[in-house]
Each structure stands twice: as structure tokens, then as C-alpha cells.
């Protein structure tokens, strides 16, 4: 559970700062630069931690290529959806990918299951939805043009982390984190080239702080998520990771002075109860 909680905080913090960074430099430069920063941090962790490094076998490399390609499709689809749809509807859909990983782990008998874990899973999912939505927008419709992009992002994030998870049993799992993200960046660079979109930007003190706030927590999230998914309690790790949008909401409360309504407070309480049940 502790590994999932660290990943939850890491990705929640990273998502907050990547959102701030994208407002200054655009989503594609923020996506690519943030991923490169995460890779650099993971390499630092790998070198200083003296973690084993072995050349991946051909079947492992194939899984990483598939996973990296799916990860880039997920990120690009999600941000494209935000351009045409409403974030209050699309974010909770796309952010529920860890729940898909948890369901797969339980369905394939890779992780123990209990009624308490089922209740906890449902509470976390419902709580994330309630906490992520600031208000019920009467203009939101399930015919929103961004929904197909959010569903593509959801499916491809599940696929990316499923195939990535199949590489983590080996001793070089830390290296595979780096390769996973490097392959994703290559796909994103090809997309940027195809679209003729600039990916360079002029750094300022503020944007560099935002980049650090995006990259460092993301690297820690990847590291501890990988450690947790190597254990028998991988579904618990995935369920805890699923609560990361709540951290983003709390950071918006702290730094952007956003107020939480009763629905959001109830959602946060549901997430806390759900995590307690999941960890039992």
C-alpha cells in the first residue's frame, strides 16, 4: 500500500505542475519536456541506487515498444480531448486507468482479492469522480466531442501500463522505466514533427520550477509504482494510485486558493475510507 500511496502523491503533484507548465508553454512542449525531465530523474535514481542494468531481451523490448507507443497515444489523445471538450467530464474518465490495471490483476489472479477491497475500489473510484468535479456543468453532455478522445486515452493508458507491467518481473526493471518513457518521447517527437508543432521554449525561473515540480514527483511515482507492481499486492498499489487526482485538487486548494464544495469534501472522505479498506 505504501508504494501506491507514494505513486498517488507523486503523480498527483506532477499533474498539478504539468498543468501549470502547459499554460505557459503549451501542452505538447510541456508533455515532451516533462517526460524528458522524468527520464533524467529516473536515470539519476538508477545510477545513485546502483540498480542492475541488463540489455532487455527481444520479447521484453517488444513489450516496451508497444507500451511506449500506447503511452504517447494516451497523452496526445487526452490533451486533444481537452482542446475540444470539457475538462470536468474528461479528466475523471481518463484518470481512472489504474482501476483498469487493478481489475486485470484481480481477474488474472495476480493479486489477492476480498470484499473489503471491492468496496474500497468502488469508494475510491466514486470519490475521485466527486472530488475532481468542481461543479455540475449543465452544459455537459455525454455527446461532448472530447469523450472519444478521453476513452481512447483511458484504453491506451490501461494498455500501456499493462504491457509495461509485464516487463517489471526482471532485474532490470528500473532501466525498463527509462526505456518505456524514452520510446514514448520518440513517438511524441514524431507526432510533433508531423504536425509541424514547435516543442522548444524559452525557460524562465517560474517555468523551470514548474518543470521540476512535474519531473521529480513523476520519477518517484514511476519508481515506487514499479516496485509495488512487482509485489503480490499489485492491485492494491493500482487502486491507491487511482486516487492521484485528489492530490491535484488539494494542491489547487493550497496554491490557487480554489475552494472545495461539499461534494468535493465528501469525495475526498470517500477516497480516504476506500484506501483504508483497500489496505486491510
C-alpha positions in Angstrom: 0.0 0.0 0.0 2.8 2.4 0.9 4.2 2.2 -2.7 0.8 3.0 -4.1 0.4 6.0 -1.8 3.8 7.4 -2.8 2.8 6.9 -6.5 -0.5 8.6 -5.8 1.2 11.7 -4.3 3.9 11.7 -7.0 1.5 11.7 -10.0 -1.0 14.0 -8.2 1.8 16.6 -7.7 3.2 16.1 -11.1 -0.2 16.6 -12.8 -0.7 19.8 -11.0 2.6 21.3 -12.0 2.4 19.9 -15.6 -0.9 21.7 -15.9 0.6 24.9 -14.7 3.6 24.5 -17.1 1.3 23.8 -20.1 -0.4 27.1 -19.6 2.9 28.9 -20.2 4.5 26.9 -22.9 1.6 24.8 -24.5 0.6 21.2 -23.9 2.9 19.4 -26.4 6.2 21.1 -25.2 5.1 20.5 -21.6 4.3 16.9 -22.3 7.6 16.2 -24.0 9.8 18.3 -21.7 8.1 16.9 -18.6 8.8 13.3 -19.8 12.4 14.1 -20.6 12.8 15.6 -17.1 11.3 12.4 -15.6 13.7 10.3 -17.6 16.7 12.3 -16.3 15.5 11.9 -12.7 15.0 8.1 -13.2 18.5 7.8 -14.6 19.8 9.6 -11.5 17.9 7.3 -9.2 19.1 4.2 -11.2 22.8 5.3 -11.1 22.9 6.5 -7.5 21.0 3.5 -6.3 23.4 1.2 -8.2 20.4 -0.7 -9.7 21.1 -3.6 -12.1 21.2 -2.8 -15.8 21.0 -5.5 -18.4 20.2 -5.4 -22.0 16.5 -6.3 -22.5 15.7 -9.5 -24.4 13.9 -9.1 -27.7 10.4 -10.0 -26.3 10.8 -7.5 -23.4 11.9 -4.8 -25.9 8.9 -5.6 -28.0 6.6 -5.1 -24.9 8.3 -1.8 -24.1 7.9 -0.5 -27.7 4.2 -1.4 -27.6 3.8 0.2 -24.1 5.7 3.3 -25.1 3.6 3.8 -28.2 0.4 3.4 -26.3 1.6 5.8 -23.6 2.2 8.5 -26.3 -1.2 7.9 -27.9 -2.8 8.2 -24.5 -1.2 11.5 -23.6 -1.8 13.0 -27.1 -5.4 11.9 -27.1 -6.2 13.2 -23.7 -4.8 16.7 -24.4 -6.5 16.7 -27.8 -9.8 16.0 -26.0 -9.2 18.9 -23.6 -9.0 21.2 -26.7 -12.5 20.3 -27.8 -14.3 19.1 -24.7 -14.8 19.9 -21.0 -12.1 19.0 -18.5 -14.7 18.4 -15.7 -16.1 15.5 -17.7 -12.9 14.2 -19.5 -10.4 14.2 -16.6 -12.3 11.7 -14.3 -12.8 9.3 -17.3 -9.1 9.3 -18.4 -7.7 9.3 -14.9 -9.4 6.0 -14.0 -6.8 3.9 -15.8 -5.2 2.5 -12.6 -8.6 0.9 -11.8 -8.4 -1.0 -15.1 -5.0 -2.3 -14.1 -6.4 -3.4 -10.7 -9.3 -5.2 -12.3 -6.9 -7.0 -14.7 -4.7 -8.0 -11.8 -7.6 -9.4 -9.8 -9.2 -11.1 -12.9 -6.0 -12.9 -13.8 -5.3 -14.0 -10.2 -2.2 -11.9 -10.0 -3.3 -10.3 -6.7 -5.5 -11.4 -3.7 -9.0 -10.1 -3.5 -11.6 -9.6 -0.7 -15.0 -8.0 -0.3 -13.3 -5.1 1.6 -11.0 -4.5 -1.4 -14.0 -4.4 -3.7 -15.8 -1.8 -1.5 -12.6 0.2 -1.2 -12.2 0.1 -5.0 -15.7 1.4 -5.6 -15.3 4.1 -2.9 -12.0 5.3 -4.4 -13.5 5.5 -7.9 -16.6 7.3 -6.8 -14.6 9.6 -4.5 -12.2 10.6 -7.3 -15.1 11.4 -9.6 -16.8 13.6 -6.9 -13.6 15.3 -5.8 -12.5 16.1 -9.4 -15.7 17.8 -10.5 -15.8 21.4 -9.1 -19.4 21.8 -10.2 -22.0 20.1 -12.2 -22.0 21.9 -15.5 -25.5 22.0 -17.1 -23.9 22.3 -20.5 -22.0 19.0 -20.1 -23.5 16.3 -22.4 -22.4 12.7 -23.0 -22.3 13.7 -26.6 -19.3 16.0 -25.7 -16.8 15.9 -28.6 -14.0 15.3 -26.2 -15.4 12.0 -24.9 -14.0 9.8 -27.7 -10.5 11.2 -27.0 -10.9 10.6 -23.3 -12.0 7.0 -23.9 -9.0 6.4 -26.2 -6.7 7.9 -23.6 -8.3 5.6 -20.9 -7.9 2.4 -23.0 -4.4 3.2 -24.2 -3.2 4.1 -20.7 -4.5 0.8 -19.4 -2.8 -1.0 -22.3 0.4 0.9 -21.9 0.7 0.1 -18.2 -0.5 -3.5 -18.7 2.3 -4.2 -21.2 4.8 -2.2 -19.1 3.8 -4.2 -16.0 4.7 -7.4 -17.8 8.4 -6.2 -18.1 8.8 -5.5 -14.3 9.5 -9.0 -13.2 13.1 -8.8 -14.5 16.0 -7.5 -12.5 16.5 -4.5 -14.8 13.0 -3.1 -14.1 14.5 0.4 -13.4 16.1 0.5 -16.8 12.8 -0.5 -18.3 11.2 2.5 -16.8 13.6 4.7 -18.6 13.2 2.8 -21.9 9.4 2.9 -21.6 9.4 6.7 -21.4 12.2 7.2 -24.0 10.1 5.2 -26.5 7.1 7.4 -25.6 9.0 10.6 -26.2 10.2 9.4 -29.6 6.6 8.8 -30.7 5.6 12.2 -29.4 8.5 13.9 -31.2 7.4 12.1 -34.5 3.9 13.5 -33.9 5.2 17.0 -33.3 7.3 16.8 -36.4 4.3 15.5 -38.4 2.1 18.4 -37.1 4.9 20.9 -37.6 4.4 21.9 -33.9 7.3 23.6 -32.1 8.5 21.9 -28.9 11.2 24.3 -27.8 10.5 27.1 -25.4 12.4 29.9 -23.6 12.9 28.9 -19.9 12.2 31.3 -17.1 12.7 30.8 -13.4 8.9 30.1 -13.0 8.7 27.6 -15.8 11.8 25.8 -14.6 10.3 25.4 -11.1 7.1 24.1 -12.7 9.2 21.6 -14.8 11.0 20.4 -11.6 7.6 20.1 -9.9 6.4 18.0 -12.8 9.5 15.8 -13.4 10.8 14.9 -9.9 7.5 13.7 -8.4 6.7 11.8 -11.6 10.0 9.9 -11.5 9.3 9.0 -7.9 5.8 7.8 -8.8 7.2 5.6 -11.6 9.8 4.2 -9.3 7.5 3.3 -6.5 4.7 2.2 -8.7 7.1 -0.2 -10.4 8.3 -1.5 -7.0 4.8 -2.0 -5.8 3.6 -3.7 -9.0 6.4 -6.3 -8.6 4.7 -7.4 -5.3 1.8 -9.7 -4.7 -0.4 -6.7 -3.7 -0.2 -5.1 -7.1 -4.0 -4.5 -7.3 -3.8 -2.5 -4.0 -1.0 -0.4 -5.5 -3.1 0.3 -8.6 -6.2 1.3 -6.5 -4.1 3.7 -4.4 -2.6 5.2 -7.5 -6.1 5.8 -8.9 -6.6 8.5 -6.2 -3.9 10.8 -7.6 -6.5 13.4 -8.9 -7.4 14.1 -5.3 -3.9 15.3 -4.6 -4.1 17.6 -7.6 -7.4 19.1 -6.3 -5.8 19.7 -2.8 -2.8 21.4 -4.4 -5.2 23.7 -6.3 -6.8 24.5 -3.0 -3.4 25.3 -1.4 -1.7 27.2 -4.2 -4.5 28.6 -6.3 -6.9 29.4 -3.5 -9.6 27.3 -5.0 -12.4 26.4 -2.6 -13.8 22.9 -2.2 -17.5 22.4 -2.2 -19.4 19.9 -0.1 -19.4 17.3 -3.0 -15.6 17.5 -3.3 -15.1 17.2 0.5 -17.4 14.1 0.5 -15.4 12.7 -2.4 -12.1 13.1 -0.5 -13.5 11.4 2.5 -14.7 8.5 0.3 -11.2 8.2 -1.1 -9.6 8.1 2.4 -12.1 5.4 3.6 -11.7 3.4 0.4 -7.9 3.4 0.7 -8.2 2.2 4.3 -10.4 -0.6 3.3 -8.2 -1.5 0.4 -5.1 -1.7 2.6 -6.7 -4.1 5.1 
